[in-house]
Amino acid sequence: VDAGYKVVVVEQVERVAEQQERKNTGNTQGPSCVQREACEVYTNGTLVDPELLGGAAAKFMVCFHFQEDPQTQPTQGGRFAACLVDCATSQIQLGVVQDSSDRNALRTLLAQVQPSEVVYNTANIPPDVLATIKRLPCRPQLSPVYSSKSTDLMAAKSTVSKYRLEHEKKMDALESILADEGGVMVAACTINYLEGVLLGRRVLPFATWEALAPVHNPLQAMPSKRGGGVSRRLVLDATALAALEVFETLEGTYKGSLLHFLNHTSTEFGFRLLKQWLCAPLFEVDEIRDRSEAVEFFIAKDELSRQLRTGLKKVPIDLERVTSRIWSFALQAERHAVMYEDVTAKRLGEFRALLQAYEHCLQLLATLLPETGSLPARVQQITRTRSKGGSFPDLQAVISQLSNSIVEDRSGAKVKFKPQSGVFKPYDDLTQQIQAVEAALDK
């Protein structure tokens, strides 16, 4: 994958007994041997497994659709639609961008995102854009789409409508973007590509769709994470990012860049947030003051800062990515392959580790930032629970309930996890049936 190849994993999807039964019933369909199918596809921009991601930085897959004649260079500027997908966290951003003749908005987006993979239609992408993408220092994997459906507006509308019908309210915040032809085309292309790499059932049902932040234009507002309103950010275009060596030096290395110098984060998701902040620095005076007040507070409380960093470094997993991974396990099987190990017990173990990580963070906040203490407004907002006037969700009751629903089984050589008896009736019924069969075989 690192070398730029797309890897398809083919595995056994039926047992030997099922193959014999298929033959005995006279079913001539399928292979004469045990049936095998493609179960996973690995590309640079669609990796979801932690062991393959290789770092804290987000790996974006970007899909483009250009609303111009691909054979001509625009003189008045053009429009393009873009869809950014972080498969590891199931986050998707969709937007339509008005660009200038020098492609400044496109170059800025590419410089900020540093995509791992670029998906485009061969009949739609302008030659100069393709040349620009090929020259990017991050060397994204190129995934051209040759299907005529990717340029068919009616087919695109049908794809998006089908997705919205199956997953209600997922794209409600994007009505204005989907009203644009480019927005519909790039959304449909993204959906089709994710289904093509066998991530349709793993990413799309749980995806969080958001509008692409208009960081290329300082006069436009972007969604604010603070109070559901909007705020503005400063613009660092492609030229500024390169000249200031924000993400990489002029030699193309991360070491020595501004991000490398400022990065003292203790968690993987903290590193990704810091990178977003560098892409789009604060613009509103009140927000700058709030952040400065919080920074000054932690500088003055050096021991508190040290304890917080030490506590956060003890979080053993990437909460953002693992939460998305566990969420996808909730309703869907990861693979269709035949499994010869107890996958359910393994996933329950991962789920319990996630609950413990969340509980560790809650205890850390409760211990070091007690509710009776005086805190800066911004720190208070993000560390207090909603019942106490903050924005942090009340998770303790949910964590305790879910933790008590999982028990350890130490009857075998290895410790396994299983649902607590009485928590999930279908599991209890199947367990009783298995025990009845085992008892009958013992007789």
Salt bridges, closest charged atoms under 4 A:
GLU11 OE2 - ARG335 NH1 2.21
GLU14 OE2 - ARG22 NH2 2.59
GLU40 OE1 - ARG335 NH2 2.31
ASP49 OD1 - ARG202 NH2 3.56
ASP49 OD1 - ARG325 NH1 2.94
GLU68 OE2 - ARG103 NH2 2.78
ASP128 OD2 - ARG103 NE 2.95
ASP172 OD1 - ARG164 NH2 3.24
GLU175 OE2 - ARG164 NH2 2.55
ASP180 OD2 - ARG79 NH2 2.12
GLU210 OE2 - LYS225 NZ 3.31
GLU284 OE2 - ARG232 NE 3.46
GLU287 OE1 - ARG233 NH1 3.28
ASP290 OD2 - ARG226 NH2 2.85
GLU303 OE2 - ARG306 NH2 2.39
ASP318 OD2 - ARG272 NH1 2.97
ASP318 OD2 - ARG321 NE 3.92
GLU320 OE1 - ARG272 NH2 2.75
GLU334 OE2 - ARG202 NH1 3.05
GLU334 OE1 - ARG347 NH2 3.55
GLU350 OE1 - ARG325 NE 3.61
GLU371 OE1 - LYS388 NZ 3.85
GLU408 OE2 - ARG352 NH1 3.14
GLU408 OE1 - ARG410 NH2 2.67
ASP429 OD2 - LYS425 NZ 2.91
